[in-house]
Amino acid sequence: MFIQFQNFGHGSSLKSTYHQGVYEMIPRIHQFPEIVYVLEGTIEITVDKKREVAHAGDLAVITPFRAHAFHTPSYCHIWIGRFSNDFISDFISGENMYISGDRAVFTPSAPLRHYVEGSLPAPCDDFLHLEFDPIRYRATKALAFTIFEEYMRTVPQTAASLKNDALASVLLYMNDHFKENISLSSVCAATGYSANYISHCISVIPHTNFRTLLNSLRVDYAKALLVNKDFNIIDIALEAGFSGERSFYRAFTALVGMSPGAYRAKKRMQS
């Protein structure tokens, strides 16, 4: 699971990207909400291991700290906007409830679809810092707010008590130190949160606990080494933070569905 650094933190910003053709994105997680609009074609969106399909005219809302991945079976044209949390502070903030719908994809009403298509940022606006541009700030906030309002009104929601900044601190620390011999106790000492609270924070990411998250970070790093380096398997295991080859094989196979050697052979055949 890739932790996306640029989509953490604070500040009035929007990362706006358009993708045309075939688009793939490996599973990742970040603190900012994400909105996807499909202009043409079809995209498969997997959120917390639940696969959904979005067609032209559909929207998808991915709330903070949901593990998600994208895949397009053929040509598509999509817009992805990642909003800093201040744009939807009525729905989620550092001290507010953590929200998530029972699905990410929904078909917007005709007025919302028309509004979205008329309000999308220009393709040249890849990353906008809007603190000093009040007109564009208000327009961007209105767009995000309107999409979230209809999403929450039409898609059943669940909520869990979570201090947003606490989970961000834990994730960023683990991302910086997963290659070391870290444990739940050492993360507690480094972040100042109790073991029970850290476990609670991580548990709001479905199918995830501390050990699963740590192994996921290590396995993702190992996957890159397997493809791009000629290191022995045991050396890759140790470099990624595993205590030995056996624990590496067990974690890798559980998360990837094949052994490290099979993964390396498959990827090199594809290249």
C-alpha positions as a Markdown table, in Angstrom:
| # | Residue | x | y | z |
|---|---|---|---|---|
| 1 | Met | 0.0 | 0.0 | 0.0 |
| 2 | Phe | 1.5 | 3.3 | -1.1 |
| 3 | Ile | 1.2 | 6.2 | 1.3 |
| 4 | Gln | 0.9 | 9.3 | -0.9 |
| 5 | Phe | 2.8 | 12.1 | 0.9 |
| 6 | Gln | 1.7 | 15.0 | -1.3 |
| 7 | Asn | -1.9 | 14.3 | -0.2 |
| 8 | Phe | -1.3 | 14.8 | 3.5 |
| 9 | Gly | -1.2 | 18.0 | 5.6 |
| 10 | His | -3.1 | 21.2 | 5.5 |
| 11 | Gly | -3.6 | 24.3 | 3.2 |
| 12 | Ser | -6.1 | 25.3 | 0.6 |
| 13 | Ser | -5.0 | 23.2 | -2.4 |
| 14 | Leu | -6.4 | 21.1 | -5.2 |
| 15 | Lys | -4.4 | 18.6 | -7.2 |
| 16 | Ser | -6.3 | 18.3 | -10.5 |
| 17 | Thr | -5.4 | 15.8 | -13.1 |
| 18 | Tyr | -6.9 | 14.5 | -16.4 |
| 19 | His | -6.1 | 11.0 | -17.7 |
| 20 | Gln | -6.8 | 9.8 | -21.2 |
| 21 | Gly | -6.2 | 6.3 | -22.5 |
| 22 | Val | -5.4 | 3.3 | -20.3 |
| 23 | Tyr | -4.8 | 4.3 | -16.7 |
| 24 | Glu | -3.5 | 2.1 | -13.8 |
| 25 | Met | -2.9 | 3.2 | -10.2 |
| 26 | Ile | -1.6 | 0.8 | -7.5 |
| 27 | Pro | -3.3 | 0.7 | -4.1 |
| 28 | Arg | -2.6 | 3.9 | -2.1 |
| 29 | Ile | -3.9 | 5.8 | 0.9 |
| 30 | His | -3.9 | 9.5 | 1.8 |
| 31 | Gln | -5.4 | 12.0 | 4.1 |
| 32 | Phe | -7.3 | 14.1 | 1.5 |
| 33 | Pro | -10.6 | 13.2 | -0.1 |
| 34 | Glu | -10.6 | 12.4 | -3.8 |
| 35 | Ile | -13.3 | 12.9 | -6.4 |
| 36 | Val | -13.3 | 11.1 | -9.8 |
| 37 | Tyr | -15.5 | 12.1 | -12.7 |
| 38 | Val | -15.7 | 9.9 | -15.8 |
| 39 | Leu | -16.0 | 12.0 | -19.0 |
| 40 | Glu | -15.7 | 9.0 | -21.4 |
| 41 | Gly | -15.2 | 5.3 | -21.1 |
| 42 | Thr | -15.1 | 3.1 | -18.1 |
| 43 | Ile | -12.9 | 2.8 | -15.0 |
| 44 | Glu | -12.7 | 0.1 | -12.3 |
| 45 | Ile | -12.3 | 1.6 | -8.9 |
| 46 | Thr | -11.3 | -0.7 | -5.9 |
| 47 | Val | -11.8 | 0.8 | -2.5 |
| 48 | Asp | -10.9 | -1.3 | 0.5 |
| 49 | Lys | -10.9 | -4.4 | -1.7 |
| 50 | Lys | -14.4 | -3.7 | -3.0 |
| 51 | Arg | -14.4 | -3.4 | -6.8 |
| 52 | Glu | -16.8 | -1.0 | -8.5 |
| 53 | Val | -17.3 | 0.2 | -12.1 |
| 54 | Ala | -17.8 | 3.8 | -13.1 |
| 55 | His | -19.1 | 4.7 | -16.5 |
| 56 | Ala | -19.3 | 8.0 | -18.4 |
| 57 | Gly | -21.2 | 10.5 | -16.3 |
| 58 | Asp | -20.5 | 8.8 | -13.0 |
| 59 | Leu | -18.8 | 10.3 | -10.0 |
| 60 | Ala | -16.7 | 8.5 | -7.4 |
| 61 | Val | -16.0 | 9.9 | -3.9 |
| 62 | Ile | -13.1 | 8.4 | -2.0 |
| 63 | Thr | -13.0 | 9.6 | 1.6 |
| 64 | Pro | -9.7 | 10.0 | 3.5 |
| 65 | Phe | -7.7 | 6.9 | 4.5 |
| 66 | Arg | -9.4 | 4.5 | 2.2 |
| 67 | Ala | -7.1 | 2.1 | 0.3 |
| 68 | His | -7.9 | 2.6 | -3.3 |
| 69 | Ala | -6.7 | 1.6 | -6.8 |
| 70 | Phe | -7.8 | 2.3 | -10.4 |
| 71 | His | -7.8 | 0.2 | -13.5 |
| 72 | Thr | -9.2 | 0.9 | -17.0 |
| 73 | Pro | -9.9 | -2.0 | -19.2 |
| 74 | Ser | -9.8 | 0.2 | -22.3 |
| 75 | Tyr | -9.8 | 3.8 | -23.3 |
| 76 | Cys | -11.1 | 6.3 | -20.8 |
| 77 | His | -11.1 | 10.0 | -20.1 |
| 78 | Ile | -11.3 | 10.9 | -16.4 |
| 79 | Trp | -10.8 | 13.8 | -14.1 |
| 80 | Ile | -9.4 | 13.3 | -10.6 |
| 81 | Gly | -9.4 | 16.0 | -8.0 |
| 82 | Arg | -7.7 | 15.7 | -4.6 |
| 83 | Phe | -8.9 | 18.4 | -2.2 |
| 84 | Ser | -7.3 | 19.4 | 1.0 |
| 85 | Asn | -9.7 | 18.8 | 3.9 |
| 86 | Asp | -10.6 | 22.5 | 4.4 |
| 87 | Phe | -12.8 | 22.3 | 1.3 |
| 88 | Ile | -15.2 | 19.9 | 2.9 |
| 89 | Ser | -14.8 | 20.9 | 6.6 |
| 90 | Asp | -18.5 | 20.6 | 7.2 |
| 91 | Phe | -18.2 | 16.8 | 6.4 |
| 92 | Ile | -14.8 | 15.9 | 7.8 |
| 93 | Ser | -12.0 | 17.7 | 9.7 |
| 94 | Gly | -9.3 | 17.0 | 12.1 |
| 95 | Glu | -11.8 | 16.7 | 15.0 |
| 96 | Asn | -14.9 | 15.6 | 13.1 |
| 97 | Met | -16.4 | 12.2 | 12.4 |
| 98 | Tyr | -14.7 | 9.9 | 9.9 |
| 99 | Ile | -17.1 | 9.2 | 7.1 |
| 100 | Ser | -17.4 | 6.6 | 4.4 |
| 101 | Gly | -20.2 | 5.5 | 2.1 |
| 102 | Asp | -21.0 | 1.9 | 1.5 |
| 103 | Arg | -19.9 | 2.5 | -2.1 |
| 104 | Ala | -17.7 | 5.0 | -3.8 |
| 105 | Val | -19.3 | 5.3 | -7.2 |
| 106 | Phe | -22.7 | 7.0 | -7.8 |
| 107 | Thr | -24.6 | 8.5 | -10.7 |
| 108 | Pro | -25.1 | 12.2 | -10.1 |
| 109 | Ser | -28.4 | 14.0 | -10.7 |
| 110 | Ala | -28.6 | 15.8 | -14.0 |
| 111 | Pro | -28.2 | 19.3 | -12.4 |
| 112 | Leu | -25.1 | 18.1 | -10.6 |
| 113 | Arg | -23.6 | 16.5 | -13.7 |
| 114 | His | -24.1 | 19.7 | -15.6 |
| 115 | Tyr | -22.6 | 21.7 | -12.8 |
| 116 | Val | -19.5 | 19.5 | -12.5 |
| 117 | Glu | -18.8 | 19.5 | -16.3 |
| 118 | Gly | -19.0 | 23.3 | -16.3 |
| 119 | Ser | -16.8 | 23.8 | -13.2 |
| 120 | Leu | -13.9 | 21.4 | -13.7 |
| 121 | Pro | -10.5 | 23.1 | -13.6 |
| 122 | Ala | -8.7 | 23.7 | -16.8 |
| 123 | Pro | -6.3 | 20.9 | -17.9 |
| 124 | Cys | -3.3 | 23.2 | -17.3 |
| 125 | Asp | -4.2 | 23.7 | -13.7 |
| 126 | Asp | -2.4 | 20.6 | -12.3 |
| 127 | Phe | -1.9 | 21.8 | -8.8 |
| 128 | Leu | -3.6 | 24.8 | -7.4 |
| 129 | His | -2.7 | 26.7 | -4.2 |
| 130 | Leu | -5.8 | 28.8 | -3.6 |
| 131 | Glu | -5.1 | 30.6 | -0.4 |
| 132 | Phe | -4.4 | 33.9 | -2.3 |
| 133 | Asp | -7.1 | 33.5 | -5.0 |
| 134 | Pro | -10.4 | 34.0 | -3.2 |
| 135 | Ile | -12.6 | 33.7 | -6.3 |
| 136 | Arg | -11.1 | 30.4 | -7.4 |
| 137 | Tyr | -11.1 | 29.2 | -3.7 |
| 138 | Arg | -14.8 | 29.8 | -3.4 |
| 139 | Ala | -15.5 | 28.2 | -6.7 |
| 140 | Thr | -13.5 | 25.1 | -5.9 |
| 141 | Lys | -15.1 | 24.8 | -2.4 |
| 142 | Ala | -18.5 | 25.1 | -3.9 |
| 143 | Leu | -17.8 | 22.3 | -6.4 |
| 144 | Ala | -16.4 | 20.0 | -3.7 |
| 145 | Phe | -19.2 | 20.8 | -1.2 |
| 146 | Thr | -21.9 | 20.2 | -3.7 |
| 147 | Ile | -20.5 | 16.8 | -4.8 |
| 148 | Phe | -20.1 | 15.7 | -1.2 |
| 149 | Glu | -23.6 | 16.9 | -0.2 |
| 150 | Glu | -25.2 | 14.8 | -2.9 |
| 151 | Tyr | -22.9 | 11.8 | -2.3 |
| 152 | Met | -23.8 | 11.8 | 1.4 |
| 153 | Arg | -27.5 | 12.3 | 0.8 |
| 154 | Thr | -27.8 | 9.6 | -1.8 |
| 155 | Val | -25.3 | 7.0 | -0.6 |
| 156 | Pro | -25.7 | 5.3 | 2.8 |
| 157 | Gln | -22.9 | 6.5 | 5.1 |
| 158 | Thr | -21.1 | 5.1 | 8.1 |
| 159 | Ala | -19.2 | 7.0 | 10.7 |
| 160 | Ala | -16.5 | 6.2 | 13.2 |
| 161 | Ser | -14.9 | 8.5 | 15.8 |
| 162 | Leu | -11.4 | 9.3 | 14.7 |
| 163 | Lys | -9.0 | 12.1 | 15.1 |
| 164 | Asn | -7.8 | 12.6 | 11.6 |
| 165 | Asp | -4.4 | 14.0 | 12.5 |
| 166 | Ala | -3.6 | 11.1 | 14.7 |
| 167 | Leu | -3.9 | 8.5 | 12.0 |
| 168 | Ala | -1.9 | 10.8 | 9.6 |
| 169 | Ser | 0.9 | 11.0 | 12.2 |
| 170 | Val | 1.0 | 7.2 | 12.6 |
| 171 | Leu | 0.9 | 6.5 | 8.9 |
| 172 | Leu | 3.7 | 9.0 | 8.1 |
| 173 | Tyr | 5.9 | 7.7 | 10.9 |
| 174 | Met | 5.4 | 4.1 | 9.8 |
| 175 | Asn | 6.1 | 5.1 | 6.2 |
| 176 | Asp | 9.4 | 6.7 | 7.2 |
| 177 | His | 10.6 | 3.8 | 9.5 |
| 178 | Phe | 9.1 | 0.5 | 8.2 |
| 179 | Lys | 12.5 | -0.7 | 7.2 |
| 180 | Glu | 13.6 | -0.6 | 10.8 |
| 181 | Asn | 12.7 | -3.0 | 13.6 |
| 182 | Ile | 9.6 | -1.0 | 14.6 |
| 183 | Ser | 6.8 | -2.3 | 16.7 |
| 184 | Leu | 3.5 | -1.0 | 18.0 |
| 185 | Ser | 5.3 | 0.1 | 21.2 |
| 186 | Ser | 8.0 | 2.0 | 19.4 |
| 187 | Val | 5.3 | 3.8 | 17.3 |
| 188 | Cys | 3.5 | 4.7 | 20.5 |
| 189 | Ala | 6.7 | 6.2 | 21.9 |
| 190 | Ala | 7.4 | 8.1 | 18.8 |
| 191 | Thr | 3.9 | 9.6 | 18.2 |
| 192 | Gly | 2.7 | 10.0 | 21.8 |
| 193 | Tyr | -0.4 | 7.9 | 21.3 |
| 194 | Ser | -1.4 | 4.9 | 23.3 |
| 195 | Ala | -1.3 | 1.4 | 21.8 |
| 196 | Asn | -5.1 | 1.1 | 22.0 |
| 197 | Tyr | -5.7 | 4.4 | 20.3 |
| 198 | Ile | -3.2 | 3.7 | 17.5 |
| 199 | Ser | -4.9 | 0.3 | 17.0 |
| 200 | His | -8.3 | 2.0 | 16.9 |
| 201 | Cys | -7.0 | 4.6 | 14.3 |
| 202 | Ile | -5.6 | 1.9 | 12.0 |
| 203 | Ser | -8.7 | -0.3 | 12.4 |
| 204 | Val | -10.9 | 2.2 | 10.6 |
| 205 | Ile | -9.0 | 1.2 | 7.4 |
| 206 | Pro | -11.0 | -2.0 | 6.6 |
| 207 | His | -9.1 | -5.3 | 6.6 |
| 208 | Thr | -6.1 | -3.6 | 8.3 |
| 209 | Asn | -4.4 | -3.8 | 11.7 |
| 210 | Phe | -0.9 | -2.7 | 12.7 |
| 211 | Arg | 0.9 | -5.9 | 11.5 |
| 212 | Thr | -1.0 | -5.9 | 8.2 |
| 213 | Leu | -0.2 | -2.3 | 7.5 |
| 214 | Leu | 3.5 | -2.7 | 8.4 |
| 215 | Asn | 3.8 | -5.8 | 6.2 |
| 216 | Ser | 2.0 | -4.0 | 3.4 |
| 217 | Leu | 4.6 | -1.2 | 3.4 |
| 218 | Arg | 7.5 | -3.6 | 3.5 |
| 219 | Val | 6.1 | -5.8 | 0.7 |
| 220 | Asp | 5.4 | -2.8 | -1.6 |
| 221 | Tyr | 9.0 | -1.8 | -1.1 |
| 222 | Ala | 10.2 | -5.3 | -1.7 |
| 223 | Lys | 8.2 | -5.5 | -5.0 |
| 224 | Ala | 10.1 | -2.6 | -6.4 |
| 225 | Leu | 13.4 | -4.2 | -5.4 |
| 226 | Leu | 12.4 | -7.5 | -7.0 |
| 227 | Val | 11.7 | -5.9 | -10.3 |
| 228 | Asn | 14.5 | -3.3 | -10.4 |
| 229 | Lys | 17.4 | -5.0 | -8.6 |
| 230 | Asp | 19.2 | -8.3 | -8.9 |
| 231 | Phe | 19.5 | -8.8 | -5.1 |
| 232 | Asn | 19.0 | -12.2 | -3.6 |
| 233 | Ile | 15.6 | -12.8 | -2.0 |
| 234 | Ile | 17.0 | -12.9 | 1.5 |
| 235 | Asp | 18.8 | -9.6 | 0.9 |
| 236 | Ile | 15.6 | -8.0 | -0.3 |
| 237 | Ala | 13.7 | -9.4 | 2.8 |
| 238 | Leu | 16.2 | -7.8 | 5.2 |
| 239 | Glu | 16.4 | -4.6 | 3.2 |
| 240 | Ala | 12.6 | -4.3 | 3.4 |
| 241 | Gly | 12.6 | -4.7 | 7.2 |
| 242 | Phe | 11.7 | -8.4 | 7.6 |
| 243 | Ser | 13.5 | -10.4 | 10.2 |
| 244 | Gly | 14.2 | -13.3 | 7.8 |
| 245 | Glu | 13.3 | -15.0 | 4.6 |
| 246 | Arg | 10.6 | -17.2 | 6.0 |
| 247 | Ser | 8.6 | -14.3 | 7.4 |
| 248 | Phe | 9.1 | -12.4 | 4.1 |
| 249 | Tyr | 7.7 | -15.3 | 2.1 |
| 250 | Arg | 4.7 | -15.7 | 4.3 |
| 251 | Ala | 3.8 | -12.0 | 4.3 |
| 252 | Phe | 4.5 | -11.6 | 0.6 |
| 253 | Thr | 2.4 | -14.6 | -0.5 |
| 254 | Ala | -0.5 | -13.5 | 1.8 |
| 255 | Leu | -0.6 | -10.0 | 0.3 |
| 256 | Val | 0.4 | -10.6 | -3.3 |
| 257 | Gly | -1.0 | -14.1 | -3.9 |
| 258 | Met | 2.3 | -15.5 | -5.2 |
| 259 | Ser | 5.9 | -16.0 | -4.0 |
| 260 | Pro | 8.5 | -13.3 | -4.4 |
| 261 | Gly | 10.4 | -15.4 | -7.0 |
| 262 | Ala | 7.2 | -15.9 | -9.0 |
| 263 | Tyr | 6.4 | -12.2 | -8.8 |
| 264 | Arg | 9.9 | -11.3 | -10.1 |
| 265 | Ala | 9.6 | -13.8 | -13.0 |
| 266 | Lys | 6.2 | -12.6 | -14.0 |
| 267 | Lys | 7.1 | -8.9 | -14.0 |
| 268 | Arg | 10.3 | -9.4 | -15.9 |
| 269 | Met | 8.5 | -11.4 | -18.5 |
| 270 | Gln | 6.0 | -8.5 | -18.9 |
| 271 | Ser | 8.7 | -5.9 | -19.4 |
